Amino acid sequence: MRRMMTTRAIAFAVLGGSAVLIGGLALSGSPVKVRAVEAPARVAQVAVPVAKPAPKPAAVAAEEPADAYVVKRVLNVPEPLRHGAYYWDTEGVPEGPIVITIDLVAQTLSIFRSGYEIGTAAVIYGADEKPTPLGVFKITQKDAHHVSNLYGAPMPYMMRLTNDGVSIHGSALMDGKYATHGCVGVPTAFAKLIFEQVKLGDRVIVTSGEMLARGGRITAA
């Protein structure tokens, strides 16, 4: 059984690792040596090697994905998230691409629009024998009134992630004592809000113990 209070954390979804370019480019090189060449009855000549042009900063910056999804806002959650609780705020947030991050260690789901976190909630997830898979997934199906064909259980506001049925969906069992068969369960009212925001093809990134703060980049998005 899992009975715990989640800490406030945002899942950091980078598969394979990444580096964020923080400063500018520093250039260095050896001093150029100047040698006088003597010739009879002539003034000494100075031979100066032609310096190669320094690499442009843009060439280095290009190593970081140009379309990395930058976190511009994290919701101000005044207390640790409890199972069954959620926060939602879309006021002033522009329309734009949606990315959902889920971290199993923090037991937290966050939904971002145009880089602004608009919602977060504690989650329940797969038991040890039916674990929730890690990785980057796309939403392939939406069904507001779905019922599991394997277990006969209602899965309101289902958003499918895998072919074998792993989904995000609403759940009434949100006290932290329960596990799923691999799905990610959130409060049903929160699932409805997510359902209304996402479209097929939107990305969901599931991690285990990777966190992200404001200004970070979700390079798997």
Backbone torsions as a table, in degrees:
resi	resn	phi	psi	omega
1	MET	NA	147.9	176.7
2	ARG	-119.0	110.2	174.1
3	ARG	-122.0	107.0	-176.8
4	MET	-160.0	161.4	175.4
5	MET	-101.0	128.6	-177.9
6	THR	-79.1	148.3	173.1
7	THR	-85.4	157.6	-179.2
8	ARG	-75.3	115.4	-179.2
9	ALA	-153.9	151.3	177.0
10	ILE	-114.0	131.0	-177.3
11	ALA	-68.7	133.0	178.1
12	PHE	-101.8	112.7	-173.4
13	ALA	-105.9	90.6	176.4
14	VAL	-131.2	112.7	179.1
15	LEU	-89.2	124.5	179.7
16	GLY	87.6	-3.0	177.9
17	GLY	87.1	162.3	178.2
18	SER	-156.9	166.1	175.4
19	ALA	-127.6	134.9	179.2
20	VAL	-99.5	128.2	178.4
21	LEU	-75.0	114.3	-174.4
22	ILE	-99.8	-47.4	-176.2
23	GLY	-108.2	-168.7	178.3
24	GLY	-86.9	-167.1	-178.3
25	LEU	-95.0	131.7	177.0
26	ALA	-104.2	125.8	-179.3
27	LEU	-107.8	142.1	177.0
28	SER	-144.9	160.5	179.0
29	GLY	-172.3	170.6	179.9
30	SER	-81.3	149.0	177.4
31	PRO	-60.1	144.1	178.3
32	VAL	-80.9	126.8	180.0
33	LYS	-88.9	137.3	179.8
34	VAL	-114.2	125.9	-177.8
35	ARG	-122.2	128.9	177.5
36	ALA	-78.9	132.4	178.5
37	VAL	-109.5	116.3	-176.7
38	GLU	-87.7	143.0	175.1
39	ALA	-137.8	144.1	-178.8
40	PRO	-58.0	134.2	174.6
41	ALA	59.5	21.5	178.6
42	ARG	-128.0	157.2	175.5
43	VAL	-72.5	141.3	-179.4
44	ALA	-56.8	136.2	179.1
45	GLN	-100.2	148.5	178.4
46	VAL	-112.6	122.1	178.7
47	ALA	-100.1	116.9	-178.8
48	VAL	-112.7	118.4	177.8
49	PRO	-59.8	143.4	177.8
50	VAL	-79.9	121.0	-178.8
51	ALA	-73.4	137.3	175.8
52	LYS	-73.4	143.7	178.7
53	PRO	-60.9	138.5	179.5
54	ALA	-69.6	146.6	177.1
55	PRO	-61.7	143.6	-178.8
56	LYS	-77.5	142.0	178.3
57	PRO	-54.4	-32.9	-178.1
58	ALA	-60.7	-30.8	-179.3
59	ALA	-67.2	-33.7	177.4
60	VAL	-76.9	-42.7	-179.4
61	ALA	-60.6	-26.4	-178.2
62	ALA	-66.3	-17.3	177.8
63	GLU	-64.9	-25.9	176.2
64	GLU	-88.0	132.0	-178.0
65	PRO	-53.5	128.4	-177.4
66	ALA	-66.4	-26.4	-176.4
67	ASP	-103.0	21.4	178.0
68	ALA	-56.3	138.9	-175.4
69	TYR	-84.4	108.6	-174.2
70	VAL	-89.9	131.5	176.6
71	VAL	-79.9	115.5	-176.8
72	LYS	-99.3	-22.7	179.2
73	ARG	-152.0	139.5	170.9
74	VAL	-116.7	133.7	-178.3
75	LEU	-60.3	143.8	176.6
76	ASN	-84.8	98.1	-179.9
77	VAL	-100.7	113.9	-170.3
78	PRO	-73.4	-13.3	-177.7
79	GLU	-147.2	162.3	178.1
80	PRO	-58.3	142.3	-179.7
81	LEU	-70.6	131.7	173.7
82	ARG	-103.7	152.2	176.6
83	HIS	-59.6	131.7	-177.3
84	GLY	98.4	-15.4	-179.7
85	ALA	-98.3	152.7	174.5
86	TYR	-153.9	162.7	177.0
87	TYR	-127.4	144.6	-177.5
88	TRP	-148.1	131.5	178.7
89	ASP	-158.0	109.1	177.8
90	THR	-108.1	4.3	-175.6
91	GLU	-61.1	125.5	177.0
92	GLY	76.1	2.8	-178.3
93	VAL	-87.3	125.7	-179.0
94	PRO	-70.1	158.8	173.0
95	GLU	-66.6	152.8	-179.9
96	GLY	167.2	-175.6	-176.2
97	PRO	-64.2	144.3	179.7
98	ILE	-102.3	135.6	171.5
99	VAL	-134.0	133.8	176.1
100	ILE	-111.3	132.5	174.7
101	THR	-118.9	141.0	179.3
102	ILE	-132.8	127.5	173.7
103	ASP	-117.4	123.9	-174.4
104	LEU	-74.8	-31.2	177.7
105	VAL	-67.9	-45.5	178.5
106	ALA	-77.1	-13.8	-176.8
107	GLN	53.6	47.7	-173.4
108	THR	-135.0	138.6	170.8
109	LEU	-113.3	137.4	173.6
110	SER	-128.6	140.0	175.4
111	ILE	-117.1	130.4	-178.6
112	PHE	-115.2	142.3	171.4
113	ARG	-127.9	122.8	-176.1
114	SER	54.6	29.3	179.4
115	GLY	89.8	-4.9	179.9
116	TYR	-99.2	126.3	175.3
117	GLU	-69.4	121.5	-179.6
118	ILE	-109.0	-12.4	179.0
119	GLY	-160.4	149.8	176.2
120	THR	-153.1	148.1	-178.7
121	ALA	-157.2	156.7	169.7
122	ALA	-74.8	150.4	-176.3
123	VAL	-126.8	161.5	161.7
124	ILE	-111.1	155.6	-173.6
125	TYR	-149.6	-172.3	-170.1
126	GLY	-67.0	142.2	175.7
127	ALA	-71.5	169.9	-176.3
128	ASP	-56.7	-39.1	-179.2
129	GLU	-80.4	-14.8	176.8
130	LYS	-134.7	67.9	-172.6
131	PRO	-71.8	152.1	171.4
132	THR	-75.8	125.9	-177.0
133	PRO	-70.5	148.2	175.1
134	LEU	-93.8	152.4	176.3
135	GLY	137.8	-167.9	-179.8
136	VAL	-109.6	126.3	-176.0
137	PHE	-128.2	159.1	172.6
138	LYS	-114.0	145.1	175.7
139	ILE	-72.1	119.4	-174.8
140	THR	-108.1	-12.6	179.8
141	GLN	-156.5	145.2	174.3
142	LYS	-129.3	135.0	178.3
143	ASP	-150.5	112.2	-176.2
144	ALA	-69.4	-21.7	-175.2
145	HIS	-125.6	39.1	-174.4
146	HIS	-73.2	144.9	172.2
147	VAL	-126.0	131.9	-177.9
148	SER	-61.2	128.5	177.2
149	ASN	-81.4	-8.4	176.6
150	LEU	-93.7	-40.0	-173.1
151	TYR	-117.1	-7.1	179.5
152	GLY	69.6	15.7	-176.9
153	ALA	-94.0	142.1	176.0
154	PRO	-67.5	139.8	178.8
155	MET	-131.3	71.1	-174.8
156	PRO	-61.7	141.3	179.1
157	TYR	55.6	48.8	-178.5
158	MET	-71.3	134.1	174.2
159	MET	-127.5	104.3	-171.3
160	ARG	-75.8	138.7	179.4
161	LEU	-112.1	-32.9	-176.0
162	THR	-130.9	161.4	-179.7
163	ASN	-67.5	-25.1	-179.4
164	ASP	-91.8	14.3	167.3
165	GLY	103.8	-1.4	178.3
166	VAL	-66.6	128.6	-173.1
167	SER	-144.9	166.1	162.9
168	ILE	-97.2	134.4	179.1
169	HIS	-158.9	166.5	177.5
170	GLY	-72.8	147.9	179.5
171	SER	-144.2	138.6	176.6
172	ALA	-85.9	-13.7	-176.3
173	LEU	-97.2	80.6	-171.5
174	MET	-120.8	38.3	178.8
175	ASP	-101.6	6.7	176.3
176	GLY	87.4	-6.6	179.9
177	LYS	-87.1	-12.8	-171.2
178	TYR	-109.9	151.6	174.2
179	ALA	-120.9	169.2	-179.2
180	THR	-113.1	-178.2	174.3
181	HIS	-92.6	29.5	178.9
182	GLY	118.2	-19.4	179.8
183	CYS	-73.2	168.3	174.3
184	VAL	-110.0	114.4	-178.8
185	GLY	-98.4	135.8	177.3
186	VAL	-131.8	164.1	176.0
187	PRO	-53.9	138.8	-173.6
188	THR	-58.7	-40.5	179.2
189	ALA	-63.3	-35.6	177.7
190	PHE	-70.8	-40.0	177.3
191	ALA	-59.1	-38.7	178.7
192	LYS	-62.7	-42.0	179.0
193	LEU	-63.3	-43.8	177.3
194	ILE	-62.3	-47.0	-177.8
195	PHE	-53.4	-39.5	-178.2
196	GLU	-73.9	-18.6	-178.1
197	GLN	-91.9	-37.2	-169.7
198	VAL	-86.7	160.5	173.3
199	LYS	-131.1	166.8	177.7
200	LEU	-60.3	136.3	-178.9
201	GLY	97.5	-15.1	176.7
202	ASP	-63.6	148.1	-172.7
203	ARG	-93.5	143.1	175.4
204	VAL	-126.3	125.3	-174.6
205	ILE	-116.9	118.9	-176.1
206	VAL	-110.0	124.3	-177.8
207	THR	-128.5	175.5	178.2
208	SER	-135.5	93.6	176.0
209	GLY	86.5	26.1	177.0
210	GLU	-116.3	125.0	-172.0
211	MET	-117.1	158.9	-177.5
212	LEU	-143.2	141.9	178.0
213	ALA	-115.0	175.5	177.8
214	ARG	-57.6	135.6	-178.2
215	GLY	93.1	-11.9	177.8
216	GLY	-74.9	171.5	-178.3
217	ARG	-122.3	131.9	175.5
218	ILE	-96.2	91.4	-171.4
219	THR	-80.2	-10.2	175.1
220	ALA	-87.7	-4.0	-176.5
221	ALA	-82.5	NA	NA
